[in-house]
Amino acid sequence: MKRSPFKWTRKAYSGRVTPNPVFLREPFRMRHIAFIFALTAILFNLPQTTTARAAAHKSIAAEKAQRPLSGQAWKHADRGYKAFNSGNFAAAQEATRSAIKLRPDLASLRLLLIYALQKEGRNDQARNEARQAIAAGLSDPALSAVAGSESGNYPSPRDGAHSSKLGSSVSADAAAVRDRQATASAQEAYTAYAQQDYPMALAKAQQAIALAPNDVRWKRLLITTLAAGDDAQAARALALIDDLLASHPGDVELLMQRGYLRQRFGQPTLALKDFRTARATGRAPPSAILDEGYAQASAGDKRGAALTLKEAIDNADAGMFELSSDRRYATRQNIAGLGREWGGYVAIGYRAGRALSSGTGGTPLIQPGDAIFSVAEGYWRPSAFLNTPTRVFEVYGRASNTLYSSASGLAAQTDPCIGPVDTSQRFKSVSGLPSTVGALGLRFTPSTELQLTFGLERQFNSGRATRESGIGAKDCHALNPTKVTASYKTAADSGPWLAYATYAHYEGTELRTDVPSWFTVDSYVQAGYYWQNSSAHIHGRTLENTFEEPGRLYRDRAFVTAEARVGRSFRLDRIVNNLVLFPHVVMAADKYWDKTRIQSDSLGRLDLQGSGASWGAAVGPGVTVRYWFRDDHYNASKSYMDFTVQYRFDVGGGAADRTKGLFFNMLVSY
């Protein structure tokens, strides 16, 4: 069997600029809600005669007519149920007593206290609590059964029809025996469920149904245990809920359970309808507004979801329900992510560097030798097109250039046609505006759980130096004895297309407030392919003459690159709030394959120098300092700035010029 659907982990929609924002990152567990209803049901199912059962139904109906729990009473009761669910019966007793002081008229609270006492073996105190409740005017038959029993405990199936523990409250007829045994099986099912032993819980629930097939309480129990199973069992639970709602319209428990199951089966619109219907009854837990907000987001109404979650924070501020600091922060993270429709970043790096986890949608920027580069990107997420909490679509524009570059790191080269080449003159990189490259692109993440992103962009060689070159032929034999070199120049709107795919794994990269330090992994693997087929002006030179003519430039480039940063993040609250230190070990590797050709009437097709393949790998220590900002009462931090410095040691490949040495990167993500 699979995990319980009431134990889902929601992830905060981080609004990470790239590549994969992930919705609902911090945990918010709702499993105790089903247990609240289920436990209340069994508390009313003590062994009873027919007359007592009728009285019980009357008492339950009377209690339903009373006003529901709210405010501080709800808070204490909610804590009591949570504590009971986790096995902390002492805390359950303390919280329930606080709730009883505010709402002494509810028998269900008295019974929760009694059951918590029984779990600790304090049967005499449980019996006294039942008697005090009766003396206070509560006439529930379950209280009478506990008050009049010798042990105050539910019977075990082993006790049989003649168990002395049952006392005078048990009739000898077969129906009473089956009812008693069904109750005991149900109790074991609830206990197993609370211990997350879902197969045992289902088996015991099925026993209860077999003994009392028409008992609605055990049908509800079966629904809860089926929902904790695999998809086939959950589908059966959904069908049972539909049947029960036909005869019990407006049942809050059933509506909430169906909403959770519909979310599990990818039906957020129907789930939203269930949560709204449950809240409209006025009997749903006040915290159900959170479920409505998350369902809105899953249904695609991100703006409406953000407003609903803001209302939830307001309700918690007003004391309508308790929102712990962790849940409040997770809610604020969700609001910040849901409200994000645009953003951008600016980065400056020394030598090879990448801001992929922070925003680079194209390839990591690789600069051989000593070079400082800059990159700026802006993106837009159209809220009404493809974007959901689990799916991200972005349109982006980017500009990058080289701020400084030296000729170091480039090996001496020989032109096969004219001999040695002065690389300091021929290959020294150009910096500033002449080196500018622009890009417009689209990227799509079909599933933020899988975190696989696909992208397509068109690059523009905007800078003069990016669209002209003077590289010699790769091989003179193709030209017979004719020795030739050629240069080319393309138009300003020329540039390659780039298609790429990125798989990323992030853990602990967001700001956390629940712990002072946490394990962090920031990693990706990316593969891509450039291709360019542009018109060009060709200038050729042989040993005897020169010529100029129109031609074409063909450029192909494939790459695979990977990087992982593994370490531990530390929140530096003593220095300033929202400041995080991330010491880490970095592991990086890449492989590139290039082929550049020009073609003209005089030259035919000529492969140029620089074509070929290379790869490299490196490891080393690093440290990142990140500061988060732009937060408020409703939103967690939406922006950050960070600085990363690393020293990498070459461990393989022949591209040490781009893999080893000192690296740094500064970035502002807004």
C-alpha positions as CSV (number, residue, x, y, z in Angstrom):
1,M,0.0,0.0,0.0
2,K,1.1,3.6,-0.6
3,R,1.3,6.4,1.8
4,S,-1.8,8.0,3.2
5,P,-3.2,10.9,1.1
6,F,-3.7,12.8,4.3
7,K,0.0,12.8,4.8
8,W,0.8,14.8,1.7
9,T,3.8,17.1,1.7
10,R,3.1,20.5,0.1
11,K,6.0,22.3,-1.3
12,A,6.4,26.0,-1.4
13,Y,6.2,27.6,-4.8
14,S,9.6,29.2,-4.5
15,G,9.5,31.5,-7.4
16,R,13.0,30.5,-8.2
17,V,13.9,32.3,-11.4
18,T,15.1,29.1,-13.1
19,P,14.9,26.5,-13.8
20,N,12.2,24.9,-11.8
21,P,10.1,26.6,-9.2
22,V,8.4,24.0,-7.1
23,F,5.0,24.5,-5.5
24,L,4.4,23.9,-1.8
25,R,7.8,23.0,-0.5
26,E,7.2,23.0,3.3
27,P,5.1,20.3,5.0
28,F,1.5,20.9,5.9
29,R,-0.2,17.7,7.1
30,M,-4.0,17.1,7.1
31,R,-4.1,13.5,8.0
32,H,-5.3,14.3,11.6
33,I,-8.5,15.8,10.2
34,A,-9.7,12.4,9.0
35,F,-8.6,11.0,12.3
36,I,-10.6,13.7,14.2
37,F,-13.8,12.6,12.6
38,A,-12.9,8.9,12.9
39,L,-12.0,9.0,16.5
40,T,-15.2,10.9,17.4
41,A,-17.2,8.2,15.7
42,I,-15.6,5.4,17.7
43,L,-16.0,7.3,20.9
44,F,-19.8,7.1,20.4
45,N,-19.7,3.4,19.6
46,L,-19.4,1.7,23.1
47,P,-21.4,-1.5,23.7
48,Q,-25.0,-0.5,24.0
49,T,-28.5,-2.0,24.0
50,T,-31.0,-1.0,21.4
51,T,-32.4,1.7,23.7
52,A,-29.0,3.0,24.5
53,R,-28.1,3.2,20.8
54,A,-31.3,5.2,20.1
55,A,-30.4,7.6,22.9
56,A,-26.9,7.9,21.5
57,H,-28.3,8.9,18.1
58,K,-30.5,11.5,19.8
59,S,-27.6,12.9,21.8
60,I,-25.4,13.1,18.7
61,A,-28.2,14.9,16.8
62,A,-28.5,17.3,19.7
63,E,-24.8,18.0,19.7
64,K,-24.8,18.6,16.0
65,A,-27.4,21.3,16.5
66,Q,-25.0,23.1,18.9
67,R,-22.7,25.7,17.7
68,P,-19.4,24.3,16.3
69,L,-16.0,24.8,18.0
70,S,-14.3,28.0,17.2
71,G,-11.7,30.4,18.5
72,Q,-9.6,29.3,21.4
73,A,-11.7,26.2,22.1
74,W,-11.0,25.0,18.6
75,K,-7.3,25.7,19.0
76,H,-7.1,23.6,22.2
77,A,-9.3,20.8,20.7
78,D,-7.2,20.7,17.6
79,R,-4.0,20.4,19.7
80,G,-5.6,17.6,21.7
81,Y,-6.5,15.6,18.6
82,K,-3.1,16.1,17.1
83,A,-1.4,15.0,20.3
84,F,-3.6,12.0,20.6
85,N,-2.9,11.1,16.9
86,S,0.8,11.3,17.6
87,G,0.6,9.1,20.7
88,N,1.3,12.0,23.2
89,F,-1.7,11.2,25.5
90,A,-0.5,13.5,28.3
91,A,-0.4,16.5,26.0
92,A,-3.8,15.4,24.6
93,Q,-5.3,15.4,28.1
94,E,-3.8,18.9,28.9
95,A,-5.1,20.5,25.6
96,T,-8.5,18.8,25.9
97,R,-9.0,20.0,29.5
98,S,-8.4,23.5,28.3
99,A,-11.0,23.1,25.5
100,I,-13.5,21.7,28.0
101,K,-13.1,24.8,30.2
102,L,-14.3,26.9,27.3
103,R,-16.9,24.4,25.9
104,P,-18.1,22.1,28.8
105,D,-21.3,21.4,26.8
106,L,-19.6,19.1,24.3
107,A,-19.6,15.4,25.1
108,S,-17.1,14.6,22.4
109,L,-14.4,16.6,24.2
110,R,-15.1,14.7,27.4
111,L,-14.9,11.5,25.6
112,L,-11.5,12.5,24.0
113,L,-10.2,13.2,27.5
114,I,-11.5,9.8,28.7
115,Y,-10.0,7.9,25.9
116,A,-6.6,9.6,26.4
117,L,-6.7,8.6,30.0
118,Q,-7.6,5.0,29.1
119,K,-4.6,4.9,26.7
120,E,-2.4,5.5,29.7
121,G,-4.2,2.9,31.8
122,R,-5.8,5.5,34.1
123,N,-9.2,3.8,34.0
124,D,-10.3,5.0,37.4
125,Q,-9.7,8.7,36.4
126,A,-11.5,8.0,33.1
127,R,-14.5,6.7,35.0
128,N,-14.5,9.7,37.3
129,E,-14.3,12.1,34.4
130,A,-17.4,10.3,32.9
131,R,-19.3,10.6,36.1
132,Q,-18.4,14.3,36.4
133,A,-19.6,14.9,32.9
134,I,-22.9,13.2,33.7
135,A,-23.2,15.3,36.8
136,A,-22.7,18.4,34.7
137,G,-25.8,17.6,32.7
138,L,-24.4,15.6,29.8
139,S,-26.6,12.6,29.1
140,D,-24.6,10.8,26.4
141,P,-24.9,7.0,26.7
142,A,-21.2,6.5,26.0
143,L,-20.5,8.5,29.1
144,S,-22.9,6.3,31.0
145,A,-21.2,3.2,29.8
146,V,-17.8,4.3,31.0
147,A,-19.2,5.6,34.3
148,G,-20.9,2.4,35.0
149,S,-18.2,0.0,33.9
150,E,-15.6,-1.7,36.1
151,S,-12.7,-1.1,33.8
152,G,-13.8,1.8,31.6
153,N,-12.2,0.1,28.6
154,Y,-13.6,-1.1,25.3
155,P,-14.0,-4.8,25.0
156,S,-11.5,-7.0,23.0
157,P,-12.8,-9.4,20.4
158,R,-11.3,-12.1,22.6
159,D,-13.7,-11.2,25.5
160,G,-16.7,-13.0,23.8
161,A,-20.3,-12.6,24.7
162,H,-19.8,-13.6,28.3
163,S,-16.8,-11.4,29.2
164,S,-17.1,-10.2,32.8
165,K,-15.7,-6.8,31.6
166,L,-18.9,-6.0,29.9
167,G,-21.0,-6.0,33.0
168,S,-24.7,-5.4,32.8
169,S,-24.5,-3.1,29.8
170,V,-24.1,-6.0,27.3
171,S,-27.1,-8.0,26.1
172,A,-26.6,-11.7,25.3
173,D,-28.2,-11.6,21.8
174,A,-26.1,-12.3,18.7
175,A,-26.6,-8.8,17.3
176,A,-25.0,-7.3,20.4
177,V,-22.1,-9.6,20.1
178,R,-21.5,-8.7,16.5
179,D,-21.8,-5.0,17.3
180,R,-19.4,-5.3,20.2
181,Q,-16.9,-7.2,18.0
182,A,-17.2,-4.7,15.2
183,T,-16.5,-1.9,17.7
184,A,-13.4,-3.7,18.9
185,S,-12.1,-4.3,15.3
186,A,-12.7,-0.6,14.5
187,Q,-10.8,0.4,17.6
188,E,-7.8,-1.7,16.4
189,A,-8.2,-0.2,13.0
190,Y,-7.9,3.4,14.4
191,T,-4.9,2.4,16.5
192,A,-3.2,0.9,13.5
193,Y,-4.0,3.9,11.4
194,A,-2.6,6.3,14.0
195,Q,0.6,4.2,14.0
196,Q,0.7,4.4,10.2
197,D,0.2,0.7,9.8
198,Y,-2.2,1.2,7.0
199,P,-2.5,-2.5,5.8
200,M,-3.5,-3.6,9.3
201,A,-5.9,-0.6,9.6
202,L,-7.6,-1.7,6.3
203,A,-7.8,-5.3,7.4
204,K,-9.5,-4.4,10.7
205,A,-11.8,-1.9,9.0
206,Q,-12.9,-4.7,6.7
207,Q,-13.6,-6.9,9.7
208,A,-15.8,-4.2,11.2
209,I,-17.8,-3.9,8.0
210,A,-18.2,-7.6,7.7
211,L,-19.6,-7.7,11.2
212,A,-21.8,-4.7,10.8
213,P,-22.2,-4.0,7.0
214,N,-24.9,-1.3,7.5
215,D,-23.2,0.7,10.1
216,V,-22.3,4.1,8.6
217,R,-19.5,4.7,11.0
218,W,-17.6,1.7,9.8
219,K,-18.2,2.7,6.2
220,R,-16.5,6.0,7.0
221,L,-13.7,4.1,8.7
222,L,-13.3,1.9,5.6
223,I,-13.1,5.1,3.4
224,T,-10.3,6.5,5.6
225,T,-8.2,3.3,5.4
226,L,-8.8,2.8,1.7
227,A,-7.7,6.3,1.0
228,A,-4.3,5.4,2.6
229,G,-3.8,2.7,0.0
230,D,-2.8,2.5,-3.6
231,D,-4.7,4.2,-6.4
232,A,-7.2,1.4,-6.9
233,Q,-8.1,1.4,-3.2
234,A,-8.3,5.2,-3.2
235,A,-10.7,5.0,-6.2
236,R,-12.8,2.6,-4.2
237,A,-12.8,5.1,-1.3
238,L,-14.0,7.8,-3.7
239,A,-16.9,5.6,-4.9
240,L,-17.9,4.9,-1.3
241,I,-17.9,8.6,-0.5
242,D,-20.1,9.3,-3.5
243,D,-22.6,6.7,-2.3
244,L,-22.6,8.1,1.3
245,L,-22.9,11.7,0.1
246,A,-26.1,10.7,-1.8
247,S,-27.7,10.0,1.5
248,H,-25.8,12.5,3.6
249,P,-25.5,15.6,1.5
250,G,-23.4,18.4,3.1
251,D,-21.4,16.0,5.3
252,V,-18.3,17.9,6.0
253,E,-16.0,14.9,6.7
254,L,-17.0,13.3,3.4
255,L,-16.7,16.5,1.4
256,M,-13.2,17.1,2.8
257,Q,-12.1,13.5,2.2
258,R,-13.4,13.6,-1.4
259,G,-11.6,16.9,-1.9
260,Y,-8.2,15.3,-0.9
261,L,-8.8,12.3,-3.1
262,R,-9.8,14.4,-6.1
263,Q,-6.5,16.3,-5.7
264,R,-4.7,13.1,-5.6
265,F,-6.3,12.0,-8.8
266,G,-5.5,15.3,-10.6
267,Q,-9.0,16.8,-10.4
268,P,-8.3,20.2,-8.7
269,T,-11.4,21.9,-10.0
270,L,-13.7,19.2,-8.4
271,A,-11.6,19.3,-5.3
272,L,-12.0,23.0,-5.0
273,K,-15.8,22.6,-5.3
274,D,-15.8,20.1,-2.4
275,F,-13.7,22.3,-0.1
276,R,-15.9,25.3,-0.9
277,T,-19.1,23.3,-0.3
278,A,-17.6,22.0,3.0
279,R,-16.8,25.5,4.2
280,A,-20.2,26.8,3.1
281,T,-21.8,24.5,5.7
282,G,-20.2,26.5,8.5
283,R,-19.1,23.2,10.2
284,A,-15.7,22.7,8.4
285,P,-12.5,23.4,10.4
286,P,-11.5,27.0,10.0
287,S,-8.1,25.8,8.7
288,A,-10.0,24.3,5.6
289,I,-9.5,27.7,4.0
290,L,-5.9,26.6,3.4
291,D,-7.1,23.6,1.5
292,E,-9.3,25.8,-0.6
293,G,-6.4,28.1,-1.4
294,Y,-4.1,25.2,-2.5
295,A,-6.9,23.7,-4.6
296,Q,-7.4,27.1,-6.3
297,A,-3.8,27.2,-7.2
298,S,-3.8,23.6,-8.5
299,A,-6.9,24.5,-10.6
300,G,-4.9,27.4,-12.2
301,D,-6.3,30.4,-10.4
302,K,-3.0,31.5,-9.0
303,R,-4.1,35.1,-8.3
304,G,-7.3,33.9,-6.5
305,A,-5.3,31.3,-4.5
306,A,-2.9,34.0,-3.3
307,L,-5.9,36.1,-2.1
308,T,-7.4,33.1,-0.3
309,L,-4.1,32.3,1.5
310,K,-3.8,35.9,2.6
311,E,-7.3,35.6,4.0
312,A,-6.2,32.5,5.8
313,I,-3.4,34.4,7.5
314,D,-5.9,37.1,8.5
315,N,-8.2,34.5,10.0
316,A,-5.3,33.0,11.9
317,D,-4.3,36.5,13.2
318,A,-7.9,36.9,14.4
319,G,-7.7,33.7,16.4
320,M,-10.0,31.6,14.3
321,F,-7.5,28.8,14.1
322,E,-3.9,28.2,15.0
323,L,-1.2,28.6,12.4
324,S,2.1,27.5,13.7
325,S,5.2,29.4,12.7
326,D,6.3,26.7,10.3
327,R,2.9,26.5,8.6
328,R,2.7,30.3,8.5
329,Y,6.1,30.6,6.8
330,A,5.1,27.9,4.3
331,T,1.9,29.8,3.5
332,R,3.9,33.0,3.0
333,Q,6.2,31.1,0.6
334,N,3.3,29.9,-1.3
335,I,1.8,33.4,-1.6
336,A,5.1,34.8,-2.8
337,G,5.4,32.1,-5.5
338,L,1.8,32.3,-6.6
339,G,2.1,36.0,-7.1
340,R,5.2,35.8,-9.2
341,E,4.5,36.5,-12.9
342,W,7.8,38.2,-13.9
343,G,11.3,38.5,-12.6
344,G,14.9,38.6,-13.6
345,Y,18.5,38.5,-12.5
346,V,21.9,40.1,-13.1
347,A,25.1,38.1,-12.6
348,I,28.9,38.8,-12.9
349,G,31.3,35.9,-12.9
350,Y,35.0,35.3,-13.1
351,R,36.1,32.4,-15.4
352,A,33.7,29.6,-15.8
353,G,30.6,30.3,-13.8
354,R,27.0,29.5,-13.8
355,A,23.8,30.9,-12.2
356,L,21.7,28.0,-13.4
357,S,19.9,27.4,-10.1
358,S,19.3,31.1,-9.9
359,G,18.2,31.9,-13.4
360,T,20.3,30.9,-16.4
361,G,17.9,29.4,-18.8
362,G,20.4,28.7,-21.6
363,T,23.8,27.1,-21.3
364,P,26.2,27.7,-18.4
365,L,28.6,30.5,-19.4
366,I,32.1,29.0,-20.1
367,Q,35.0,31.4,-20.6
368,P,38.4,29.9,-21.3
369,G,41.4,31.6,-19.6
370,D,41.0,34.6,-17.4
371,A,37.7,36.3,-18.2
372,I,35.0,38.2,-16.4
373,F,31.6,38.0,-17.9
374,S,28.2,39.5,-17.2
375,V,24.7,38.3,-17.9
376,A,21.2,39.9,-17.4
377,E,17.9,38.2,-17.9
378,G,14.2,39.0,-17.6
379,Y,11.3,36.6,-17.8
380,W,7.6,36.5,-17.9
381,R,5.2,33.7,-16.8
382,P,1.8,34.2,-18.4
383,S,-0.6,33.3,-15.6
384,A,-3.4,32.1,-18.0
385,F,-1.2,29.9,-20.2
386,L,0.4,26.6,-19.2
387,N,1.4,27.9,-15.7
388,T,0.1,25.9,-12.7
389,P,1.7,25.1,-9.3
390,T,3.3,22.0,-10.8
391,R,4.0,23.3,-14.3
392,V,6.1,26.4,-15.4
393,F,6.2,28.1,-18.7
394,E,8.4,31.2,-19.2
395,V,9.3,33.6,-22.0
396,Y,12.7,35.2,-21.5
397,G,15.2,37.6,-22.9
398,R,18.9,37.6,-22.0
399,A,22.0,39.7,-22.8
400,S,25.6,38.7,-22.0
401,N,29.1,39.9,-22.7
402,T,32.7,39.7,-21.7
403,L,33.8,42.5,-19.3
404,Y,37.4,41.6,-19.4
405,S,39.5,38.9,-21.1
406,S,43.2,38.1,-21.4
407,A,44.8,35.7,-23.9
408,S,46.1,33.4,-21.1
409,G,45.0,29.8,-21.2
410,L,45.0,29.5,-25.0
411,A,47.5,27.0,-26.4
412,A,49.8,27.9,-29.3
413,Q,48.2,26.9,-32.7
414,T,49.5,26.2,-36.2
415,D,47.6,27.0,-39.3
416,P,48.0,23.9,-41.5
417,C,48.1,26.1,-44.6
418,I,50.4,29.0,-43.6
419,G,52.3,27.8,-40.5
420,P,52.5,29.1,-36.9
421,V,49.9,31.5,-35.7
422,D,50.4,34.3,-33.2
423,T,47.6,33.4,-30.8
424,S,47.9,36.5,-28.7
425,Q,46.8,38.5,-31.7
426,R,44.6,36.0,-33.5
427,F,42.6,34.6,-30.6
428,K,42.6,37.2,-27.9
429,S,39.0,37.7,-26.8
430,V,37.2,41.0,-27.3
431,S,35.5,42.6,-24.3
432,G,32.8,45.2,-23.8
433,L,29.9,46.0,-26.1
434,P,31.6,44.3,-29.2
435,S,31.3,41.0,-27.3
436,T,27.5,41.3,-26.6
437,V,25.2,38.3,-27.4
438,G,21.5,38.6,-27.0
439,A,18.8,35.8,-26.8
440,L,15.1,35.4,-26.8
441,G,13.6,32.1,-25.7
442,L,11.0,29.9,-24.2
443,R,11.3,27.2,-21.5
444,F,8.8,24.8,-20.1
445,T,8.9,22.5,-17.1
446,P,6.1,20.0,-17.5
447,S,6.4,18.7,-13.9
448,T,8.1,20.5,-11.0
449,E,8.2,17.1,-9.2
450,L,10.4,15.7,-12.0
451,Q,12.3,19.0,-12.4
452,L,13.0,18.4,-16.1
453,T,13.1,21.6,-18.2
454,F,13.1,22.0,-22.0
455,G,14.1,25.2,-23.7
456,L,14.5,26.7,-27.1
457,E,16.1,30.1,-27.8
458,R,17.4,32.2,-30.7
459,Q,20.6,34.0,-30.0
460,F,21.7,37.2,-31.7
461,N,25.3,38.2,-32.3
462,S,24.7,41.8,-31.5
463,G,28.3,42.8,-30.8
464,R,30.6,43.4,-33.8
465,A,33.2,40.9,-32.6
466,T,30.6,38.1,-32.2
467,R,29.8,38.0,-35.9
468,E,33.2,38.0,-37.6
469,S,36.2,35.8,-37.4
470,G,39.5,35.1,-39.2
471,I,40.3,31.5,-38.6
472,G,42.4,29.3,-40.9
473,A,41.4,26.1,-42.6
474,K,41.4,22.9,-40.5
475,D,43.0,20.8,-43.2
476,C,44.8,22.0,-46.4
477,H,44.6,18.6,-48.1
478,A,41.0,19.2,-49.0
479,L,42.2,22.1,-51.1
480,N,44.9,20.2,-52.9
481,P,48.1,22.2,-52.9
482,T,46.3,25.6,-52.6
483,K,47.1,27.2,-49.2
484,V,44.3,29.4,-48.1
485,T,42.9,31.2,-45.1
486,A,39.5,32.8,-44.8
487,S,37.6,35.2,-42.7
488,Y,33.9,35.9,-42.5
489,K,31.4,38.5,-41.3
490,T,27.7,38.0,-40.7
491,A,24.8,40.4,-40.2
492,A,23.8,41.9,-36.8
493,D,20.7,39.7,-36.7
494,S,22.6,36.5,-37.3
495,G,23.1,33.9,-34.5
496,P,22.5,30.3,-33.7
497,W,19.5,28.5,-32.4
498,L,19.9,26.6,-29.1
499,A,17.7,23.6,-27.9
500,Y,18.5,22.3,-24.5
501,A,17.2,20.1,-21.7
502,T,18.0,20.4,-18.0
503,Y,17.5,18.0,-15.2
504,A,17.9,19.6,-11.7
505,H,17.9,18.4,-8.2
506,Y,17.6,21.0,-5.4
507,E,17.3,20.3,-1.7
508,G,17.5,22.9,1.0
509,T,18.2,25.8,-1.4
510,E,15.4,27.9,0.1
511,L,15.5,30.0,3.2
512,R,14.4,27.9,6.2
513,T,13.1,29.3,9.5
514,D,12.4,26.0,11.4
515,V,16.1,25.0,12.0
516,P,19.3,27.0,12.2
517,S,21.2,24.7,9.7
518,W,20.2,22.2,7.1
519,F,21.6,19.9,4.4
520,T,21.8,21.5,1.0
521,V,22.2,20.1,-2.6
522,D,22.3,22.4,-5.6
523,S,22.9,20.3,-8.8
524,Y,22.0,20.0,-12.5
525,V,22.8,18.2,-15.7
526,Q,22.2,20.0,-18.9
527,A,22.6,18.9,-22.6
528,G,22.1,21.1,-25.6
529,Y,22.7,21.7,-29.3
530,Y,23.5,24.9,-31.2
531,W,23.0,25.2,-34.9
532,Q,23.6,28.1,-37.3
533,N,23.1,28.5,-41.0
534,S,23.7,32.2,-41.9
535,S,24.6,34.2,-44.9
536,A,28.1,35.6,-44.6
537,H,30.6,37.8,-46.4
538,I,33.7,35.7,-47.1
539,H,37.2,37.2,-47.4
540,G,39.8,34.7,-48.6
541,R,43.6,34.8,-49.0
542,T,46.0,32.4,-50.6
543,L,49.7,32.7,-51.0
544,E,49.1,34.4,-54.4
545,N,46.0,36.6,-54.1
546,T,42.9,37.6,-52.1
547,F,39.2,37.5,-53.0
548,E,35.8,38.6,-51.5
549,E,32.4,37.0,-52.2
550,P,29.1,36.0,-50.6
551,G,28.9,32.7,-48.9
552,R,27.4,30.9,-45.9
553,L,28.5,30.1,-42.3
554,Y,27.6,26.7,-40.8
555,R,28.2,26.2,-37.1
556,D,27.2,23.2,-35.0
557,R,27.9,22.7,-31.3
558,A,26.8,20.0,-28.8
559,F,27.5,20.0,-25.1
560,V,26.8,18.2,-21.9
561,T,27.6,19.9,-18.6
562,A,27.0,19.0,-15.0
563,E,27.6,20.6,-11.6
564,A,26.8,19.7,-8.0
565,R,27.3,21.7,-4.9
566,V,26.8,19.7,-1.7
567,G,27.1,21.1,1.8
568,R,25.3,22.5,4.7
569,S,23.5,25.9,5.0
570,F,23.7,28.0,8.2
571,R,21.4,30.8,9.0
572,L,23.4,33.8,10.4
573,D,20.7,35.5,12.5
574,R,23.3,36.9,14.9
575,I,24.7,39.0,12.1
576,V,21.5,39.8,10.2
577,N,18.1,38.1,9.6
578,N,17.8,36.2,6.3
579,L,21.5,35.8,5.8
580,V,22.7,32.3,4.9
581,L,26.2,30.8,4.7
582,F,26.6,27.7,2.5
583,P,30.1,26.0,2.6
584,H,30.2,23.2,0.1
585,V,32.1,20.9,-2.1
586,V,31.7,21.5,-5.9
587,M,32.0,18.8,-8.5
588,A,31.8,19.9,-12.2
589,A,32.3,18.3,-15.6
590,D,31.6,19.2,-19.2
591,K,32.1,18.0,-22.7
592,Y,31.9,20.1,-25.9
593,W,31.9,19.2,-29.6
594,D,32.3,22.0,-32.2
595,K,32.3,22.1,-36.0
596,T,32.4,25.4,-37.9
597,R,32.4,25.6,-41.7
598,I,32.2,28.3,-44.4
599,Q,31.1,27.8,-48.0
600,S,31.5,30.0,-51.1
601,D,32.0,29.5,-54.9
602,S,35.7,29.9,-54.7
603,L,36.3,27.9,-51.5
604,G,33.7,25.2,-51.7
605,R,33.0,24.0,-48.2
606,L,35.9,24.6,-45.8
607,D,36.2,23.3,-42.2
608,L,37.7,25.9,-39.9
609,Q,40.1,25.6,-37.0
610,G,38.6,25.3,-33.6
611,S,36.4,22.3,-34.6
612,G,36.7,19.2,-32.5
613,A,35.8,17.9,-29.0
614,S,37.1,18.4,-25.5
615,W,36.1,17.6,-22.0
616,G,37.1,18.4,-18.4
617,A,36.3,17.6,-14.8
618,A,37.1,19.3,-11.5
619,V,36.4,19.2,-7.8
620,G,37.1,21.6,-5.0
621,P,35.8,23.6,-2.0
622,G,33.5,26.6,-2.2
623,V,31.4,28.9,-0.1
624,T,28.3,30.9,-0.9
625,V,26.8,33.8,1.1
626,R,23.2,34.6,0.3
627,Y,20.9,37.4,1.6
628,W,17.2,37.1,1.2
629,F,15.0,40.3,1.0
630,R,11.6,41.6,-0.1
631,D,9.4,39.9,2.5
632,D,6.3,41.3,4.3
633,H,3.4,40.1,6.5
634,Y,1.9,37.9,3.7
635,N,5.0,37.1,1.5
636,A,8.2,35.3,2.3
637,S,11.4,36.7,0.7
638,K,11.0,37.0,-3.0
639,S,14.5,38.1,-3.9
640,Y,18.1,37.5,-2.9
641,M,21.7,38.4,-3.7
642,D,24.6,36.1,-3.3
643,F,28.3,35.7,-3.7
644,T,30.1,32.4,-4.5
645,V,33.8,31.7,-4.5
646,Q,35.4,28.3,-5.4
647,Y,38.7,26.8,-6.0
648,R,38.6,23.8,-8.4
649,F,41.3,21.1,-9.0
650,D,41.4,19.5,-12.4
651,V,40.7,15.8,-12.2
652,G,40.4,14.7,-15.8
653,G,40.1,15.7,-19.4
654,G,42.2,18.0,-21.5
655,A,40.4,21.3,-20.9
656,A,42.1,22.4,-17.7
657,D,42.0,26.0,-18.9
658,R,38.3,26.1,-18.2
659,T,38.0,23.7,-15.3
660,K,40.7,24.4,-12.7
661,G,41.6,27.5,-10.7
662,L,39.7,30.2,-8.9
663,F,36.1,31.0,-9.8
664,F,33.6,33.4,-8.4
665,N,30.0,34.5,-9.2
666,M,27.9,37.4,-7.9
667,L,24.2,37.5,-8.5
668,V,21.1,39.5,-7.7
669,S,17.8,37.7,-8.3
670,Y,14.7,39.9,-8.2
